[in-house]
Structures are given as C-alpha cells and as structure tokens.
C-alpha cells in the first residue's frame, strides 16, 4: 500500500512539474467561495481561480459548480504553492481568434453595448472582449432619439478594424444591408399584392404618413380613409395605429407611394344603380349644410345633395331655419347618375306645391286678393301668397287703354282681381282687373246705333284726330277728316287741332260701330250739318206760322217777278 501511495505522489509531482505559467489546464469546478473558485486539475490540491475572473459586468458568474472548464495558468500561490488560474485570459485568447476569423470571413458578430463613451459606445463580445462602436456607425437613416437608447442592448454588427487588443464595429453597414433587402422584398410585395400592413407615423396636411415595414413611407390622403365623409379626418387615426392599406400608385424612381384604406372596401356607389331609382323615397341623415344646399347620407358612403331650391317651397326661408346637421329626413330622388356619383334629392317635392294647393282652392272666374309686387310697361305682377305671383296684362287692366300704369297703380297696393287662367304645372296665373265689371262698351252697342249723337270729353289730341271718352271706360275716335268740311284743303301747317283741348266737351254723330274690333267712330262735321239742317227746318216752320206762306212759295213768287 505504501508503494502505491508513493507511486501516486511521484506521478502527481511529475505532472505538477509539467505545468508552468502559460500552460492550459482542464479541470472541474469543485467549489465557488466568496473570493475563489476551486478547480480540480488532478493535483493534490485544487487550483485557484479568482471569482472576479469569472464575473460579468453585471456581477453574474460565467461558470457554476461541477462545470468542466479550461483555464490558463497565470501564477502560483506564495502560501501553499497552489496554481493560480485565469478563465478570462484563456477565453479572451480564444475569442480574439474568433474575432480575427470573423473579420477575415466578413461575418457579423453579436455585441452588447456597455456604456457611452467619447465619440461612441463601449461594447463587449461575449462579455469579455471590449470594442468600440462610433456614433456615426450606430445608426442608418434615422438616429436614436437619445444617445443612451442603445446602452444595454445586444446588437448585430460588422467588424471594421482590429488593433491594439481592441476592435471597432459598425451597425450602420448591417442596417443598410437589411434595409436594402427589406426594400427589395417590399417593392416586390407591392408589385405582386399591393395590400400591405403599416403603422401611422404622423398626420400632415391632407393626410397621414404611414411607415411600411420600417423601409418606405407611404402617403394616405384623408379622402382615401373611408367612403363616408368624415367630419374630422385627422382624428380618424392616431400615431402608432396598425393599419392595412392598399397601394393605389407607386413611383419606384421617386419612391412615392399613395395608399388607401377605402380601396379595400367595396365602393357603395357600385350598387346604387341597382338599389335606387329616380322617383324613389329615401330616408337619411343630414351631414353638412352649405349656402347652396344640404348633403343627405342615404347609406354609409352614399350621399345626395338637396339643392337649396328643393328644400322648401318658401324661397324666403333660410336653410338653417328648416334643417340642421344630424336631422333624419325623408327625401325624393329626382336625378340619379351613379356613374358620376351624383344623386339629387328634394324635400319639397314630397309636399304639395303652393300652386297645386291654389289650384285646388281657386278656379277661373274666382276673385282673389293680392299685393302689387312689380309694375312693368306691359302689366302688373301681383303676389297672391308666398311663392305665387299672378300677372295682369295691360290689356286686362282696364276696358280703356292706359298709357302709363305707374301713374295709376303703386307697388305694395292691395287689389282684387278675377282669375282668368291657372296652370299649376307651368306655374302661371293670369288675372284681370277689367273683368271685375261688365264691359261698358257692350252697353253702347246695345243702346246706340249709327246716326245717334253722343257727347264726350276730349282725352287726347292726336295728329290724326281726337280720342273722346263718351262713357266711363268707353272711348270713341273722331278722325281728322270728320273735324273739317274739306280735308283736302287741310295742310299740316294749319293749326286746326290747336282749337281742341283735352278736357273739353265735344259732340259727334256715330258713323261706325264695330263690335268685333271694339271701335266707335264719331263725326263732328256731320253732327254740325245735322244741327244746321234742324235749325233750317225749325226756321221754315216758324216762317210759315208767322206769314202764312212757306219759304218755297215765297221764293217761287220772286222768281216769277224776275
């Protein structure tokens, strides 16, 4: 037994003699104390490995009990001659070889950002080897919001340079390669599918900016959010929202991408022609009111316009007095053009028009009241009620001709008139003032005949004769040739007509009664001649009574004497 022990001791001493500083030994972790890790390397005593040599920056141990490890002999203990080992130095040596190989093969490595230092960051490879990441190589296209943002993160990097037991890395080149690859994949996807997922980056004038896989930025206009009109489109989405979009245009040269959400949804106008038709009643919500009309949402994405003129029959009423946003109303489609995305609606057409109401209440021959709205050269417009104006033509004002209506009537004056014709479809109402009483000329034709003498007042002196009012609203005409005995002797230079003044009375003998053309002509000369003949006859009677003979007998005796 003693020989065996001696032999073992001799073997261990011989083995120990083969170990020197710089040797690499293998062993098992026997125990981990506060200061040392005890490693069994096959000698009488354990080798010592300082705990600090196997701790990370955060204080975590790189090994545990029963692990089999390799370490570098870096010295011996002065107290008992135990070998002092270093795990890190051996590991560092191996890692440097790894880094050199990766550098040669142009492969990327994973490093952890330990801290921020001047000009960049301190990084570590596998918790042991320290390297440097410059600021300029830490990002691509977009900087981090703060320089501390990368501290503590594990990054994939390329090795740029190895020198003085240190190395320099770049994240930029890797990000650039990743970006290029992602970009190529994204462009291929755009060409094939055109439907993408993205996130809202920001809201700008007219739309949103959308991040597409962190590679490209697309533009999503407000009008491409929904088929419906949105009151406040900028609040439809918020920053960071994940959305599905369709590419509706792409410029690969300028890398401009136009996106749409509503393009992923069927256009409601495609079915409008099948679901609706002109003359159909629809119910919807008032979405917007303008001075030219109001928009009515018939269904989501389908709006029609109610023009101002189609809201109410009363033109004086303002739109906001009848409608407000959010009102639910019924309307009639009177113009539908789906291909033009156009629908015109009417509220007033669902109610009887004022003309239809009036036609049901009034008929030809009725007498109605109104206010004179406007006076023109050839007639008068009379407002019967709101939205309804009647017209009195100058020929229906009076049985006599009126030269200047404005001298007889005043705007705003209340009058009564007789209905001659009412046409609700053409919105026409013909009225008359003169038909409120019988035609006075009819009385003349019944009462008088040609040869009768009438007296009247001169109303107007014309170059061709006189207009004489013989009865209220009845006028007759005395031609110039009926004012003098021999019209052939009359010259324009003569001032015969100056002898007649408007307002003077004059008599004349009826020489024309034309009932069809409503004409009465008088003769002043014939009246005078008849008057003269009557005077002669009267004198003849008087002469016979006083002398006992007639004028004829007296003339006969005188002729015989001669």
C-alpha positions in Angstrom: 0.0 0.0 0.0 2.8 2.4 0.8 4.3 1.7 -2.5 1.0 2.7 -4.3 0.8 5.9 -2.4 4.4 6.7 -3.1 3.9 6.0 -6.8 0.8 8.3 -6.9 2.7 11.0 -5.2 5.6 10.6 -7.6 3.1 10.8 -10.5 1.4 13.9 -9.2 4.8 15.6 -8.6 5.8 14.7 -12.1 2.5 16.0 -13.5 2.9 19.1 -11.5 6.4 19.6 -12.8 4.9 19.6 -16.4 2.6 22.6 -15.5 4.1 26.0 -15.8 2.9 29.6 -16.2 1.2 29.9 -19.6 0.1 26.3 -19.6 -3.6 25.5 -20.3 -5.2 23.1 -17.9 -8.5 21.4 -17.7 -10.5 20.8 -14.5 -13.7 20.5 -12.7 -15.3 23.3 -10.6 -15.3 21.9 -7.1 -16.4 24.9 -5.1 -17.2 28.6 -5.5 -16.4 30.7 -2.5 -16.6 34.4 -2.0 -13.1 35.1 -3.4 -12.0 31.9 -5.3 -13.3 29.2 -7.4 -11.6 25.9 -6.6 -10.7 23.8 -9.6 -9.7 20.1 -9.5 -6.9 19.8 -12.1 -5.7 16.4 -11.0 -3.1 17.5 -8.3 -3.0 17.0 -4.6 -4.5 20.5 -4.1 -7.1 22.5 -6.1 -6.0 25.3 -8.3 -7.4 28.7 -7.5 -9.4 30.8 -9.9 -10.4 34.3 -8.6 -14.2 34.8 -8.6 -13.7 38.3 -10.2 -12.2 36.5 -13.2 -15.5 34.7 -13.9 -18.0 37.6 -13.3 -19.7 39.7 -15.9 -20.1 43.5 -15.7 -23.4 42.9 -14.0 -21.9 40.6 -11.4 -23.2 37.3 -12.9 -21.0 34.2 -12.8 -19.9 32.7 -16.1 -19.5 29.2 -14.5 -21.0 27.0 -11.9 -20.0 24.1 -9.7 -19.4 20.7 -11.5 -18.7 22.6 -14.7 -15.6 21.3 -16.6 -13.6 24.2 -17.8 -10.2 25.1 -19.3 -8.1 27.9 -17.8 -4.7 29.5 -18.2 -2.0 29.1 -15.5 -1.0 32.6 -14.6 0.9 32.1 -11.3 1.3 30.2 -8.0 0.2 31.0 -4.5 3.1 32.0 -2.2 1.4 30.4 0.8 0.9 26.8 -0.4 2.2 26.8 -4.0 -1.3 26.3 -5.5 -1.6 27.2 -9.1 -3.4 30.5 -9.9 -5.7 30.2 -13.0 -7.4 32.7 -15.3 -10.6 31.8 -17.1 -11.0 35.2 -18.8 -7.5 35.4 -20.3 -7.8 32.0 -21.9 -11.3 32.8 -23.1 -10.2 36.1 -24.4 -7.4 34.4 -26.3 -10.0 32.1 -27.9 -12.4 35.0 -28.6 -9.7 37.0 -30.3 -9.1 34.1 -32.6 -12.8 34.0 -33.3 -13.0 37.7 -34.0 -10.0 37.5 -36.3 -11.6 34.7 -38.2 -14.9 36.6 -38.5 -13.1 39.7 -39.6 -11.3 37.7 -42.4 -14.6 36.0 -43.4 -16.5 39.3 -43.2 -19.1 37.8 -40.9 -21.1 39.8 -38.4 -20.9 39.2 -34.6 -23.2 40.0 -31.6 -22.0 42.5 -29.1 -23.5 44.2 -26.0 -23.4 48.0 -25.6 -21.9 48.5 -22.2 -21.7 52.3 -21.9 -21.5 55.5 -23.7 -18.0 56.9 -24.1 -16.4 59.8 -26.0 -17.3 59.5 -29.7 -19.5 56.4 -29.4 -20.1 53.3 -27.3 -18.0 50.7 -25.4 -19.2 47.2 -26.5 -18.3 43.7 -25.4 -18.1 40.5 -27.3 -19.3 37.5 -25.2 -19.0 39.6 -22.1 -15.1 39.6 -22.3 -13.6 41.4 -25.2 -14.0 45.2 -25.3 -14.6 47.0 -28.6 -15.8 50.4 -29.8 -18.9 51.4 -31.8 -18.6 55.0 -33.2 -21.7 57.2 -33.1 -21.6 57.6 -36.9 -21.7 53.7 -37.3 -24.5 53.2 -34.8 -27.5 54.1 -37.0 -28.7 54.2 -40.6 -31.2 56.7 -42.0 -32.6 57.6 -38.6 -30.8 58.5 -35.4 -32.0 57.3 -32.0 -34.0 59.8 -30.0 -31.3 59.8 -27.3 -27.7 58.6 -27.3 -28.4 56.4 -24.2 -31.1 54.5 -26.0 -28.6 51.8 -27.2 -26.9 51.3 -23.9 -27.7 47.7 -22.6 -28.8 46.4 -25.9 -27.4 43.5 -27.8 -26.6 44.4 -31.4 -25.5 42.6 -34.5 -22.5 44.4 -36.0 -19.8 44.2 -38.6 -16.1 44.2 -37.7 -14.4 47.3 -39.2 -10.9 47.1 -37.7 -8.8 45.1 -35.2 -5.9 46.8 -33.4 -4.2 47.1 -30.0 -6.2 44.4 -28.3 -9.4 46.2 -29.3 -11.8 46.2 -32.3 -14.1 48.7 -34.0 -17.5 47.7 -35.2 -20.3 49.1 -37.3 -24.0 48.7 -37.1 -24.7 51.0 -40.0 -23.5 48.7 -42.7 -25.6 45.8 -41.4 -28.7 48.1 -41.1 -28.0 49.3 -44.6 -27.9 45.8 -46.0 -31.0 44.8 -44.1 -32.8 48.0 -45.4 -31.8 47.2 -48.9 -33.1 43.6 -48.6 -36.3 44.7 -46.9 -36.8 47.3 -49.5 -36.4 44.9 -52.4 -38.8 42.5 -50.7 -41.3 45.3 -50.0 -41.2 46.5 -53.6 -41.7 43.0 -54.9 -44.7 42.7 -52.5 -46.1 46.0 -53.8 -45.9 44.7 -57.3 -47.5 41.4 -56.5 -50.0 42.0 -53.8 -50.4 45.8 -53.4 -52.0 45.1 -49.9 -49.7 46.0 -47.1 -49.6 46.4 -43.3 -48.2 49.6 -41.9 -48.2 51.9 -38.9 -49.2 55.6 -38.7 -46.1 57.8 -38.4 -47.6 61.2 -38.4 -50.5 63.4 -39.6 -49.7 66.1 -42.1 -51.8 68.5 -44.2 -54.3 66.5 -46.3 -53.5 63.0 -44.9 -51.3 60.6 -42.9 -47.7 59.3 -43.3 -47.6 55.5 -43.0 -44.5 53.5 -42.1 -44.2 50.4 -44.3 -42.1 47.8 -42.6 -39.6 50.4 -41.5 -38.3 50.8 -45.0 -40.6 53.1 -47.0 -43.1 55.8 -46.1 -46.5 56.0 -47.8 -49.0 58.8 -48.1 -52.6 58.1 -47.1 -54.8 61.0 -48.1 -57.8 61.9 -45.9 -60.2 61.2 -48.9 -58.8 57.6 -49.0 -59.8 56.8 -45.4 -63.4 55.9 -46.0 -66.2 56.1 -48.5 -68.1 58.1 -45.9 -67.4 61.8 -45.5 -65.6 62.3 -42.2 -66.2 65.4 -40.1 -62.6 65.4 -38.7 -60.4 63.0 -40.7 -57.2 64.0 -38.9 -58.6 62.3 -35.8 -59.7 59.2 -37.7 -56.3 57.6 -36.9 -53.6 58.2 -34.3 -49.9 57.8 -34.3 -48.8 54.2 -33.9 -52.0 52.7 -35.2 -51.5 49.5 -37.2 -53.5 49.5 -40.4 -54.0 47.5 -43.6 -53.7 49.6 -46.8 -53.8 49.1 -50.5 -51.2 50.7 -52.8 -53.1 52.8 -55.4 -50.0 54.3 -57.0 -46.2 53.8 -56.8 -43.3 55.7 -58.3 -40.2 53.4 -57.9 -37.9 56.2 -59.0 -39.1 58.8 -56.6 -40.2 56.1 -54.1 -43.6 57.8 -53.7 -46.4 55.5 -52.6 -50.0 56.5 -52.4 -52.2 54.4 -50.1 -55.9 53.8 -49.5 -58.0 52.1 -46.8 -61.3 52.6 -48.6 -59.9 50.8 -51.6 -60.0 47.6 -49.5 -63.8 48.1 -49.1 -66.3 47.7 -51.9 -67.5 51.1 -53.3 -71.1 51.6 -52.2 -71.8 53.6 -55.3 -71.3 50.4 -57.4 -74.7 49.1 -56.1 -76.6 52.4 -56.1 -78.0 51.9 -59.6 -79.5 48.6 -58.5 -80.8 49.8 -55.2 -82.2 53.2 -56.1 -84.1 54.9 -58.9 -85.5 58.3 -59.7 -88.8 59.0 -58.0 -87.9 56.8 -55.1 -88.3 58.0 -51.5 -85.3 57.6 -49.3 -84.5 58.3 -45.6 -81.2 59.6 -44.4 -79.2 61.9 -42.1 -78.2 65.5 -42.9 -74.4 65.5 -42.7 -73.5 69.0 -43.9 -75.3 72.3 -44.6 -74.0 74.9 -47.1 -75.5 78.1 -48.6 -76.2 76.1 -51.8 -77.9 73.2 -50.1 -77.5 70.2 -47.8 -76.0 66.8 -48.0 -78.1 63.8 -47.0 -76.4 60.5 -46.2 -78.6 57.8 -47.7 -76.3 55.0 -46.5 -72.7 54.8 -45.4 -70.6 56.2 -48.3 -73.6 57.4 -50.4 -74.6 61.0 -50.1 -77.0 63.0 -52.1 -77.4 66.8 -52.5 -80.6 68.6 -51.6 -80.2 71.9 -53.5 -81.4 75.0 -51.8 -84.3 75.3 -54.2 -85.5 71.8 -53.3 -85.6 72.2 -49.5 -88.9 74.2 -49.2 -91.4 75.9 -51.5 -90.9 79.1 -49.5 -88.0 80.9 -51.1 -87.6 83.4 -48.3 -86.9 80.7 -45.6 -83.2 80.1 -44.9 -81.8 76.6 -45.0 -80.7 76.6 -41.3 -84.3 77.5 -40.3 -85.5 74.3 -41.8 -82.6 71.8 -41.3 -79.7 71.2 -39.0 -76.9 68.6 -39.1 -77.9 65.2 -37.7 -81.6 65.6 -38.7 -83.2 62.4 -40.1 -85.4 63.3 -43.0 -87.2 61.8 -45.9 -86.5 62.9 -49.5 -87.3 62.1 -53.1 -84.7 61.2 -55.7 -85.2 63.3 -58.8 -81.9 63.0 -60.5 -79.6 59.9 -60.2 -76.4 59.3 -62.1 -74.4 56.5 -60.4 -71.5 56.7 -62.9 -71.0 60.3 -61.9 -71.6 59.5 -58.2 -74.4 62.1 -58.3 -77.7 62.0 -56.6 -80.0 65.0 -56.3 -82.8 64.9 -53.7 -85.8 67.0 -52.9 -87.7 67.6 -49.7 -90.3 70.0 -51.1 -91.4 67.5 -53.9 -92.9 65.3 -51.1 -95.3 68.1 -50.2 -98.0 69.7 -52.4 -96.7 72.8 -54.1 -98.3 76.1 -53.4 -99.5 76.1 -57.0 -101.2 72.7 -56.5 -102.8 73.9 -53.3 -104.0 77.1 -55.0 -105.4 75.2 -58.0 -107.4 73.0 -55.6 -108.8 76.1 -53.9 -109.3 78.6 -56.8 -110.8 78.2 -60.3 -111.2 80.5 -63.3 -113.8 83.2 -62.6 -113.0 83.4 -58.9 -112.0 86.8 -57.3 -108.8 86.8 -55.3 -106.8 89.4 -53.4 -103.1 90.2 -53.6 -100.4 92.9 -53.3 -98.8 94.6 -56.3 -95.3 93.3 -56.4 -93.9 94.9 -59.5 -95.2 97.2 -62.3 -93.7 96.9 -65.8 -94.6 98.5 -69.1 -97.0 95.8 -70.2 -98.5 94.7 -67.0 -98.6 94.2 -63.2 -97.3 91.3 -61.1 -99.4 90.5 -58.1 -98.2 88.4 -55.1 -101.1 86.2 -54.1 -99.2 84.3 -51.4 -95.6 83.3 -50.7 -94.2 81.7 -53.9 -97.2 82.5 -56.1 -97.3 85.6 -58.3 -100.2 86.4 -60.7 -99.9 88.6 -63.8 -102.3 91.1 -65.1 -101.5 92.1 -68.7 -102.0 95.7 -69.6 -104.9 94.6 -71.9 -106.7 93.3 -68.8 -106.1 96.3 -66.6 -109.0 98.4 -67.9 -111.6 98.4 -70.7 -109.8 101.6 -71.7 -106.2 101.8 -72.8 -103.8 103.1 -70.0 -100.6 104.6 -71.3 -98.6 104.7 -68.0 -99.5 102.1 -65.4 -97.2 103.6 -62.8 -99.4 106.7 -62.7 -102.4 104.6 -61.8 -101.0 101.9 -59.5 -98.5 101.7 -56.7 -96.2 98.8 -55.6 -97.4 97.3 -52.3 -101.0 98.3 -53.1 -103.7 95.7 -52.2 -106.0 94.9 -55.1 -108.6 92.4 -56.1 -108.6 90.6 -59.4 -110.5 88.0 -61.3 -108.8 84.7 -62.2 -108.7 84.1 -66.0 -106.5 81.1 -66.0 -104.5 79.0 -63.5 -101.9 76.4 -64.7 -100.0 74.7 -61.7 -97.7 72.8 -64.0 -96.5 75.9 -65.8 -96.9 78.0 -62.6 -99.0 80.5 -64.5 -101.8 82.6 -63.1 -103.5 85.0 -65.4 -105.6 87.8 -63.7 -107.8 90.6 -64.8 -109.0 93.8 -63.3 -111.3 94.9 -66.0 -113.3 91.7 -65.8 -114.4 92.6 -62.3 -117.2 94.6 -64.0 -119.2 94.3 -67.3 -117.7 95.6 -70.5 -119.2 99.2 -70.7 -118.9 99.1 -74.4 -121.4 96.3 -74.6 -124.0 98.8 -73.3 -123.1 101.3 -76.0 -123.6 98.7 -78.7 -127.0 97.8 -77.2 -128.2 101.3 -76.6 -127.0 103.3 -79.6 -126.9 102.9 -83.4 -125.2 104.6 -86.3 -126.5 108.1 -86.7 -127.1 108.8 -83.0 -125.3 111.7 -81.4 -123.0 111.2 -78.4 -121.3 113.8 -76.2 -117.9 113.2 -74.6 -114.8 114.7 -73.1 -111.6 115.0 -75.2 -109.0 112.7 -73.6 -106.2 113.1 -76.2 -105.5 115.2 -79.2 -103.6 113.2 -81.9 -102.3 114.3 -85.3 -104.9 112.0 -86.8 -107.9 113.1 -84.7 -109.4 113.1 -81.2 -109.9 110.4 -78.6 -113.1 111.2 -76.8 -114.4 109.4 -73.6 -118.2 109.1 -74.1 -118.8 107.0 -71.0 -116.6 105.9 -68.1 -114.0 103.4 -69.7 -115.6 103.9 -73.2 -113.7 105.8 -75.8 -114.6 106.9 -79.3 -112.5 108.3 -82.1 -113.2 111.4 -84.2 -110.9 111.3 -87.3 -109.3 114.4 -88.5 -111.4 114.4 -91.7 -114.6 114.5 -89.6 -113.5 117.7 -87.9 -113.4 119.9 -91.1 -115.6 120.1 -94.1 -113.0 119.6 -96.8 -110.0 117.6 -95.6 -108.2 118.1 -98.9 -107.9 121.8 -98.1 -106.2 120.9 -94.7 -102.5 121.2 -94.6 -100.1 120.1 -91.8 -99.2 123.7 -91.3 -102.7 124.5 -90.3 -103.4 124.7 -86.7 -106.9 123.3 -86.7 -106.1 120.8 -83.8 -105.0 123.7 -81.6 -108.6 124.6 -81.3 -109.3 121.4 -79.4 -108.1 121.0 -75.8 -108.0 117.9 -73.6 -110.9 118.1 -71.0 -113.2 120.0 -73.3 -116.6 118.6 -74.2 -117.5 117.7 -77.8 -120.4 116.1 -79.6 -120.3 113.9 -82.6 -122.6 111.7 -84.8 -121.9 107.9 -84.7 -120.6 106.9 -88.1 -119.1 103.5 -87.1 -120.0 100.8 -84.5 -117.6 97.8 -84.9 -118.4 95.5 -82.0 -115.9 92.8 -83.0 -113.0 95.3 -83.1 -114.5 97.4 -80.3 -114.3 100.5 -82.3 -116.6 103.6 -82.2 -116.1 106.5 -84.7 -117.8 109.9 -84.5 -118.1 112.8 -86.9 -118.2 116.3 -85.6 -118.9 117.8 -89.0 -121.9 115.5 -89.6 -123.2 116.4 -86.2 -122.8 120.2 -87.2 -124.5 119.6 -90.5 -127.4 117.8 -89.0 -127.7 120.5 -86.4 -127.7 123.2 -89.2 -130.4 121.3 -91.1 -132.5 121.1 -88.0 -132.2 124.8 -87.5 -133.3 125.5 -91.1 -136.3 123.2 -90.7 -137.2 124.9 -87.5 -137.0 128.3 -89.2 -139.2 127.1 -92.1 -141.9 126.2 -89.6 -141.6 129.4 -87.7 -141.8 131.5 -91.1 -144.9 129.7 -92.2 -146.7 130.2 -88.9 -146.0 134.0 -88.9 -146.6 134.7 -92.7 -149.0 132.1 -93.7 -146.8 131.0 -96.6 -143.9 128.7 -96.9 -140.4 129.7 -97.9 -140.8 127.7 -101.0 -143.8 129.8 -102.1 -142.0 133.0 -101.3 -139.0 132.0 -103.5 -141.3 131.0 -106.3 -143.1 134.4 -106.4 -139.8 136.2 -106.5 -138.6 134.1 -109.4 -141.7 134.9 -111.5 -141.2 138.6 -111.0 -137.8 138.4 -112.3 
